[in-house]
Amino acid sequence: MSHAIFLAHQASNMQEVPIGSVVVLNNKIIGEGWNQSISRQDPSAHAEIIALRQAAKYMSNYRLINAEIYTTIEPCIMCIGAIINARIDRLIFGARKKNRKNLFIEKLLNSNESNHHFVLTEGVLAKECSEAMHNFFYCRRIKY
């Protein structure tokens, strides 16, 4: 998670929302990303999507069986869909967005309708992950 936080700071330095993500397989980072939607002018350029794409390229397979994804902030619906499609085994995130639970994740984890389920761990380095977001938006509010 520490590396994901470092990547979140990369995003912040680029004036992007500070979210970082890494895909890990056998204790090795095989994909990493930070939010780049603004700089790439791409609504799908979220940290998780970029990390998943890089990991899939590394594995030469879009199925990332036995891999874990660490992300600083609870993923959005788009990213959860990509995590499911990649067959990630475990999602680990730091903090929630504004202390709100993504009910979509809860419904998926408790549903028989999804063709893939993953283990969810939350709250890893939550304070540091939350501070990155808070500081970024605090600085933006001061500017304007």
C-alpha positions as CSV (number, residue, x, y, z in Angstrom):
1,M,0.0,0.0,0.0
2,S,2.9,2.3,0.6
3,H,3.8,2.2,-3.1
4,A,0.2,3.0,-4.0
5,I,0.3,6.0,-1.7
6,F,3.5,7.1,-3.5
7,L,1.7,6.8,-6.8
8,A,-1.2,8.8,-5.4
9,H,1.2,11.6,-4.7
10,Q,2.4,11.3,-8.3
11,A,-1.2,12.0,-9.4
12,S,-1.5,14.9,-7.1
13,N,1.7,16.4,-8.5
14,M,0.1,16.2,-11.9
15,Q,-3.0,17.9,-10.6
16,E,-4.9,14.6,-10.9
17,V,-7.1,13.2,-8.1
18,P,-4.6,11.5,-5.8
19,I,-5.4,7.8,-6.2
20,G,-2.7,5.2,-6.7
21,S,-3.0,1.5,-7.3
22,V,-0.7,-1.6,-7.7
23,V,-1.4,-5.1,-8.8
24,V,0.7,-7.7,-6.9
25,L,1.3,-11.4,-7.8
26,N,3.5,-13.6,-5.6
27,N,4.7,-10.5,-3.6
28,K,5.8,-8.7,-6.8
29,I,4.3,-5.6,-8.3
30,I,3.3,-6.5,-11.9
31,G,1.2,-3.4,-12.6
32,E,0.9,0.2,-11.2
33,G,-1.0,3.3,-11.9
34,W,-2.3,6.6,-10.7
35,N,-5.2,8.7,-11.9
36,Q,-4.6,10.2,-15.2
37,S,-8.1,11.0,-16.5
38,I,-7.3,14.7,-16.9
39,S,-3.9,14.5,-18.5
40,R,-4.9,11.7,-20.9
41,Q,-8.4,13.2,-21.5
42,D,-9.7,9.7,-20.9
43,P,-12.5,9.0,-18.4
44,S,-11.3,5.4,-18.0
45,A,-7.8,6.4,-17.0
46,H,-8.3,5.6,-13.3
47,A,-5.4,4.3,-11.2
48,E,-6.9,0.8,-11.0
49,I,-7.6,0.5,-14.7
50,I,-4.0,1.6,-15.6
51,A,-2.6,-0.9,-13.1
52,L,-4.7,-3.7,-14.4
53,R,-3.8,-3.0,-18.0
54,Q,-0.1,-3.0,-17.1
55,A,-0.4,-6.2,-15.2
56,A,-2.4,-7.9,-18.0
57,K,0.4,-6.9,-20.5
58,Y,3.0,-8.2,-18.1
59,M,1.2,-11.5,-17.8
60,S,0.2,-11.6,-21.5
61,N,-3.3,-12.4,-20.2
62,Y,-6.3,-10.4,-19.2
63,R,-7.1,-12.9,-16.5
64,L,-5.0,-12.0,-13.4
65,I,-5.6,-15.2,-11.4
66,N,-4.1,-15.2,-7.9
67,A,-3.3,-11.5,-8.1
68,E,-4.2,-8.8,-5.6
69,I,-4.9,-5.2,-6.2
70,Y,-4.1,-2.4,-3.7
71,T,-5.7,1.0,-4.1
72,T,-5.6,4.0,-1.9
73,I,-9.3,4.8,-2.2
74,E,-12.3,2.5,-2.5
75,P,-12.8,1.8,-6.2
76,C,-15.7,3.2,-8.3
77,I,-18.2,1.0,-10.1
78,M,-16.2,1.0,-13.4
79,C,-13.0,-0.1,-11.6
80,I,-14.9,-2.8,-9.6
81,G,-16.2,-4.2,-12.9
82,A,-12.6,-4.3,-14.3
83,I,-11.4,-6.0,-11.1
84,I,-14.1,-8.7,-11.5
85,N,-13.3,-9.2,-15.2
86,A,-9.6,-9.6,-14.5
87,R,-10.5,-12.3,-11.9
88,I,-8.5,-10.5,-9.2
89,D,-8.5,-12.6,-6.0
90,R,-8.3,-9.9,-3.4
91,L,-9.0,-6.1,-3.3
92,I,-7.3,-4.1,-0.6
93,F,-8.0,-0.5,-0.2
94,G,-7.1,2.3,2.2
95,A,-10.0,4.7,2.7
96,R,-13.5,5.3,1.6
97,K,-14.6,8.2,-0.4
98,K,-16.0,10.8,2.1
99,N,-16.8,7.9,4.5
100,R,-19.5,6.5,2.3
101,K,-19.7,2.8,1.6
102,N,-19.8,1.7,-2.1
103,L,-23.0,-0.4,-1.8
104,F,-22.2,-1.9,-5.2
105,I,-19.2,-3.7,-3.8
106,E,-21.3,-5.0,-0.9
107,K,-24.1,-6.2,-3.3
108,L,-21.6,-8.0,-5.5
109,L,-19.8,-9.7,-2.6
110,N,-23.1,-11.0,-1.3
111,S,-24.7,-11.9,-4.6
112,N,-24.8,-15.2,-6.5
113,E,-25.3,-13.2,-9.8
114,S,-21.6,-12.3,-10.2
115,N,-19.5,-14.8,-12.0
116,H,-16.4,-14.0,-9.8
117,H,-16.0,-13.0,-6.2
118,F,-12.9,-11.6,-4.4
119,V,-11.8,-11.1,-0.9
120,L,-12.1,-7.6,0.3
121,T,-9.8,-5.9,2.9
122,E,-10.3,-2.3,3.8
123,G,-8.6,0.3,6.0
124,V,-5.0,-0.5,5.2
125,L,-3.1,2.7,5.9
126,A,-6.4,4.5,5.8
127,K,-5.2,7.6,7.5
128,E,-2.4,8.2,5.0
129,C,-4.7,7.4,2.0
130,S,-7.4,9.7,3.3
131,E,-4.9,12.5,4.0
132,A,-3.7,12.5,0.5
133,M,-7.3,13.1,-0.8
134,H,-8.0,15.7,1.9
135,N,-4.9,17.7,1.3
136,F,-5.4,17.7,-2.5
137,F,-8.9,19.0,-2.3
138,Y,-8.1,21.4,0.5
139,C,-5.4,23.0,-1.6
140,R,-7.7,23.2,-4.6
141,R,-10.4,25.0,-2.5
142,I,-7.8,27.5,-1.2
143,K,-6.8,28.3,-4.8
144,Y,-10.3,29.2,-5.9
